[in-house]
Amino acid sequence: MDEEKNRKHLLDLLEKIPSGVPAGWEKETFAVGGLMYLGFSNLQTEKLVVISSQRQSVIDCRTWEKTYCEENYDEEGLAACAEPLGDELIPIAGEGGGGLRRFSPRGDGLAAAAPFWPRERIIFMPQYTSWHQRPEVCTIIFDGYEPKAFGFSRCGNYMAVGTSSEVDIFRRTGE
């Protein structure tokens, strides 16, 4: 398959994917000025550390409560600490590298597609589904520019997509 046919095939598949919030999930958006890094706690898996050029906070993805805390992160080691989380080192991802989990324990996945870069789409793929094989059961959860980081919490009940100006947090309903 030559490059032009391949691009058309991928664009046709992307057109079949609905946009919005996946079935069984709900979404909340938080404004963040100058987002730099995100990281889910591995011990309190509902907690998301958000680091921006303004300040650091912890968002409880179960209650949507945001707590501001002292800034404490290492860009070289891609780790952060946050007072509400005790001594835990939180792995972070964002402008300096790193990565959040792309698969949940239940087999849900996230993938990026950028046929018209720099615009990118983040695709939610339920239960071991590939958007290449069954696009109609997947959902585009982000369609915009420059996602800094995206991924699942360790438990898989939460996922986040962060840009320089906001964080979209998704929480599985009926936990």
C-alpha positions in Angstrom: 0.0 0.0 0.0 1.6 3.3 -1.0 1.7 6.3 1.3 -1.3 8.1 -0.2 -3.5 5.1 -0.1 -2.4 4.4 3.5 -3.2 7.9 4.6 -6.6 7.8 3.0 -7.3 4.4 4.7 -6.3 5.8 8.1 -8.4 9.0 7.6 -11.4 6.9 6.6 -11.0 4.8 9.8 -10.7 8.0 11.9 -13.9 9.3 10.4 -15.7 6.2 11.8 -14.7 6.9 15.4 -17.3 8.9 17.4 -16.0 11.8 19.6 -16.9 12.6 23.2 -16.9 10.7 26.5 -16.8 6.9 26.2 -19.8 4.9 27.5 -19.3 4.1 31.2 -17.1 7.2 31.9 -17.7 10.8 32.9 -15.4 13.8 32.3 -14.4 16.9 34.2 -12.1 19.6 32.8 -9.8 21.7 34.9 -8.1 24.9 33.7 -4.4 24.9 34.3 -2.1 27.7 33.3 1.2 26.5 31.8 0.8 22.7 32.4 4.1 21.0 32.5 3.6 17.5 34.0 1.0 15.0 35.1 1.4 11.9 37.2 -1.0 9.4 38.9 -0.2 8.1 42.3 0.5 4.3 42.3 -0.7 4.0 45.9 -3.7 6.3 46.0 -4.6 5.6 42.4 -7.4 8.2 42.3 -4.9 11.0 42.9 -3.4 13.0 40.0 -0.5 15.3 40.5 -0.6 18.4 38.2 2.4 20.5 37.8 2.2 23.8 36.0 4.4 26.9 35.7 2.0 28.5 38.2 1.9 25.9 41.0 1.5 22.2 41.9 -1.7 20.5 42.9 -3.3 17.1 43.6 -6.7 16.4 42.1 -8.8 13.6 43.6 -10.3 12.1 40.5 -13.0 10.4 42.6 -14.4 13.7 44.1 -12.9 16.3 41.6 -11.4 18.1 44.6 -8.2 20.0 43.9 -5.6 20.6 46.7 -2.7 23.0 46.1 0.6 22.0 47.6 4.2 23.0 47.7 6.0 22.5 44.4 8.4 19.5 44.6 9.4 17.7 41.4 12.5 16.5 39.6 12.5 17.1 35.8 15.6 14.9 35.3 14.2 12.0 37.3 10.7 12.6 36.1 9.3 12.2 39.6 7.3 14.4 42.0 6.3 14.4 45.7 3.2 16.0 47.0 2.3 16.6 50.7 -1.1 15.0 50.5 0.5 11.8 49.2 3.1 11.4 51.9 6.6 10.2 50.9 5.5 8.5 47.7 7.5 9.4 44.5 5.0 9.9 41.7 6.2 9.2 38.2 5.4 12.2 36.0 5.1 12.8 32.2 5.0 15.9 30.2 7.2 18.4 28.4 10.4 16.8 29.6 9.5 13.2 28.7 8.1 10.3 30.6 4.8 8.6 29.9 1.6 7.6 31.6 0.1 4.1 31.3 -1.5 3.5 27.8 -3.4 0.4 28.9 -5.7 -0.3 31.9 -5.9 -3.6 33.8 -9.3 -4.2 32.2 -7.7 -4.0 28.7 -8.8 -0.5 27.8 -6.2 1.4 25.7 -5.3 4.9 24.6 -3.6 5.8 21.3 -2.6 9.0 19.6 -3.2 9.7 15.9 -1.9 12.8 14.2 -2.7 12.6 10.4 -2.8 16.5 10.3 0.0 17.2 12.8 0.3 19.3 14.9 -3.4 18.6 15.6 -3.6 15.3 17.5 -6.4 13.0 18.5 -6.4 10.7 21.5 -8.5 7.6 21.0 -10.0 5.5 23.8 -10.1 1.8 22.8 -12.3 -0.4 25.1 -11.4 -4.0 26.1 -8.5 -4.9 23.9 -10.0 -3.3 20.8 -7.9 -1.6 18.2 -9.2 1.5 16.4 -7.7 0.1 13.2 -9.9 -3.0 13.4 -13.1 -1.7 15.1 -13.2 2.1 15.0 -16.9 2.3 15.6 -16.5 1.0 19.2 -13.7 3.4 20.1 -14.1 7.1 21.1 -12.0 10.2 20.3 -11.6 11.8 23.7 -9.3 14.6 22.6 -9.0 16.4 19.3 -6.7 19.4 19.6 -3.1 20.6 19.8 -0.1 19.7 21.9 -1.2 17.1 24.4 1.6 17.2 27.1 0.7 13.9 28.6 -2.2 11.3 28.5 -2.8 8.0 30.2 -4.5 5.8 32.8 -4.1 5.5 36.5 -2.7 2.3 37.8 -6.1 0.9 38.7 -7.5 1.9 35.3 -10.6 3.7 36.7 -9.2 7.1 35.8 -7.5 8.6 32.8 -6.2 12.1 32.0 -5.3 14.2 29.0 -3.3 17.4 29.6 -2.5 20.3 27.4 -0.7 23.5 28.2 -4.0 25.1 29.3 -6.2 22.3 30.8 -6.5 18.8 32.1 -9.4 16.6 31.1 -10.0 13.9 33.7 -12.2 10.9 33.0 -13.6 8.6 35.7 -15.2 5.3 35.2 -18.8 5.3 36.4 -20.2 2.6 38.7 -16.8 1.8 40.3 
